[in-house]
Amino acid sequence: MELSSVNRKQAEIALSLPRELLELEPRMRDEINAHISRGRLTVAVGLHAKGGGRGGDTGAINVAAAKDYRDRLKALRKALKLEGEITLDQVLRGPGVLEAEGAEIATETAWPALRRALKAALDQFVKMRKAEGEALAADLRKRVLAMQKNVKTIGVLAPKVMEHHRGTLLERAAKAGLEIGASDERLLKEIVFFADRSDISEELTRLRSHLDQFFGQLGRDEPVGRTLEFLLQEMFRETNTIGNKANFLAISQIVVGMKTELEKLREQVQNIE
């Protein structure tokens, strides 16, 4: 039995079974689905007897076919003027000389052995995926911690956005030759309007929550791939909104870096069941 896997969002099972075992395909799919929830899994099953043959083959010899093939070899040797004797090994290789006289395999008899082989292969496969998953989870945790630091930095910078906008307005007014004081009503209205439009406190709160949930999911001993994908979508949304609303260079630069990290996280999550 050979088993291989490719990453996929959904579970896909491709089975290759001998004709004698096709009736067991539904049972094999049930066994595989009990172990695997994501990815394309390819399973190929072959039949081999203890003596090296296939199934219950006895290797009967068709004597008539053997004589006919021997005679044709002799005629060919004579026509080509070749030296040497025709051997038994050469005759046995002739088409139809060896016949398979195997008894039909009872599926109920074959299922226990097939199930044991499948379970052993799946157990080994899951063990390998678990080791890969632990290494991947460690990398994802490092990236999430870096994101949490970025969010904390943005939280420190956020109060400075309004002060920066106030200074920019006063500078523009001065260049235009307008005498506007810091307590001018028009200036205060513009600052209040900008403060309401650029407030990112809710987005930061939701982003912190999503990052905490993402970090917590990495420690669970069950499939979490779809949950992580959903959280990433939400994090992308909040990060984009923060960048659009803040309108502050220092925050915009951090947001660009966060989007890059989120994209890397999304690529990595594709490998998680």
N, C-alpha and C positions, 0 to 999 in steps of 0.2 A: 504494500500500500504506500502510495506517495501523496503527500499533502503539501500544498503551497498556498500562499495568501498574498493579496494585493490590497492596499488601502482603498476603501470605498465608504461613502456616507451611510449607505444601506447595506443590509446583509444579502449577499449573493452567493449561491452554492452551485458549483458545477461538478457533477458526478460522472465518472466514467467507469461503468461496471461491465463485467462479462455478461453475455447473453443469459447464462444460467442464473445470474443473481439479480436480474432486473427487477424482480418482484420485491426485493428488499430495499429498493431506493427510498420509498417513503419512510421506512424505519431509520435509515441512515440520515435522512434530512432532519428527522426529529432529534436524533442524537446530537447532530452538529448544532442545530438551533439552540439546544440546551446549554451549549458551551460558548457560542459565538453570536454576537448581536450586530456587529458591523464588519465590513470588509468582504472582498470577494475571495471565497475559499474554493480551491480546486482539489478534488480528491480522485485519485486513480487507483482502481483495485484490479489486481491480476490473480489468476488461479495457477497454482503450481503444485504438482504432486510431490511426495517425498522422494521419489526416484528421479525427479527432474522433469517429468512430463507435465502435461496440463490436465487438471481435473482428475478423472479416473481413467485416462487413456491407458490401453494395454500395449499399444505399438504393434498391431497385427501387420503381417507382411502379405501384400497382394502378389502371389507367385507369378500369375499370368502377366501382370504389369512389369514385374522384375525381368522375366524372360524377354518380353517385347523390348524393354529398354536396353537389355544386354545386346540383343540382336542389332538394334539400331546403332549402338556404340561400335559394334564390330564392323558394321557397314561403313560407318564414318571413318573408323581407323583405316580400313582398306582403301577408301576413296582418297584419303589424305596421305596414304602411305606412311602411317605413323608406326613407331616401334612401341613395344611394351605390352603388358597384359592388362586386361580389364579386371579391376579389383571389385570385391564385394562392396567396399565402401562407396565406390563410384556408382554401382547399381542401386544401392539403397538411397542415393540422393535423387534418383529419378522421380518424376512426377507420378503420384498415385501409387508408388511402391509401398510406402508406409501408410497405413490406415489407422485412424483413431477409432477405437471401439470402446469409448468410455460410457459408463453408465450415467444417467441423468443425475444431477446433484439435487438433493432435496433441500429446498430453501430453509425449512425449519431446522434442518440438521446443520446447515452452513452458518445460520445467523449467530449462534453463540460465539463461534470463532471469529467471525467478521466483526461482531460487536466489540470483542476484546481488543482486536487489532485497531479498530477505529478509536476506541477509548484511549488506548495507549498513545496513539498518534496525536489525539486532541489534547491529552494531558501534557505531552511534551510541548505542543504548540502553545498552549495557554501559559506554560511555565516560561517559555521564551518571550512571549508577549508581555508577561508581567515584569520580567527583568528590563525589557526595553521601556515599559511604561514607567518604572521607577526612575530610570535615568532621565526620561522625558519630563516627568513631574518635577524633578529637581531643577531642571533648566527653566521650566515655566514659573516655578516659585521665585527664582532669581529675577525674572522679568517683571513679575507682578510686584515684587518689593521695590524695584526701580520705578515702576509706575506710581506706586503709592507715595514715594518720595517726591515725584514730580507734582502730584496732586497737592501735597503739602506745601510745596514751593508756590504753586499757583494761589493757594489759599492765603499765603503771606503777601503776595503781590496784588491780590484783588483790591484791597482798600486803597492802593495807590493809583488805581485806574482813574477814579473820579478827580483826584488831586491833579493828576497829569492832564486831564481834559480841561480842568479849570485854568491851569497855567497856559495851555495852548490857546484857549479863547482870549485870555488877557493879552497874550503876545500878538495874536492876529488883530485885535482891536487897536493895540498900540501902533502896529505897522500901518494900519489904515487911517491913523490920525484921530481915532475916536477916544474920547475921554470917558472910560468906564471904570468905576471903582470896584473893589472886590466885593462890596455889599450892594452893588447895583441890582435892582430887581430883575432886569432882563437877563443878567448873567446868572442870577440864582435860579431863575426858571429853567434856563437852558441846562444848568448843572443837574437840577432835580430830574428833568426829563431824561438826560443822558444816564443818570444813575439808575433810573428805573429800567431803561432799555438795556443796559449793560450788566445788570446784576446777574451773577453766575453762582450765587450761593446754593440754589436748589440743585443745579447741575453738578456742583462739586459734591454735595451730599449724596446724590444718587450714584455718582461715579465711585465714591468711597465705598458705598454699600455693595456695588457690583464687584469691585476688586476684592472686598472681604469675602463675598460669596464664592468668587472664582477660586481664591486661595483655599477656602474650606473644602470645596469639591475635590481638590487634588488629593486629599487624604482619605477619600471614601473608597471602600473595597467593593465597588460595583461600577457598571458602565455609567460614565458621566459625560461622554463626548457631546451628546446633543445639548445637555444643560450648559456646558462650557461654550458651545457655539452661540446659544441664545444670549448668554451674558456678554459675549464679545460684541454681538450686534448692538446691544444696549450701550456698551462702553464706547463704541464708535460713535453712536448718536450723541451721547453726552459730550464727548470730546470735541466733536465738530461744532456743537452748539456753543461750547465754551470759547472756542477759537473765534467764532463769528460774533459773539456778543461782547467779548472783552475788548476788542479793538485796541490792544496794547501790545507793543512790539515784544517785550520780554515774555509775555504770556504766549503770544503767537509762536515764538521760537520753541517754547517748551511743548506746545501742542503739536507742532510738526514732528518733534522727536517722539512724542507719545503715539502718534498715528503710525509711525514706522514700527514701533514696538508692538502695537496692536496687530499690525499686518503679519509680523513674525509669529505672534501668538496664534493667529488664525491659521497660518500654515502648519504650525505644530499640532494644533488641536485636530486637524484632519487625520492625524495618526493615532488618535485616542479613541478607544471603544466606548 
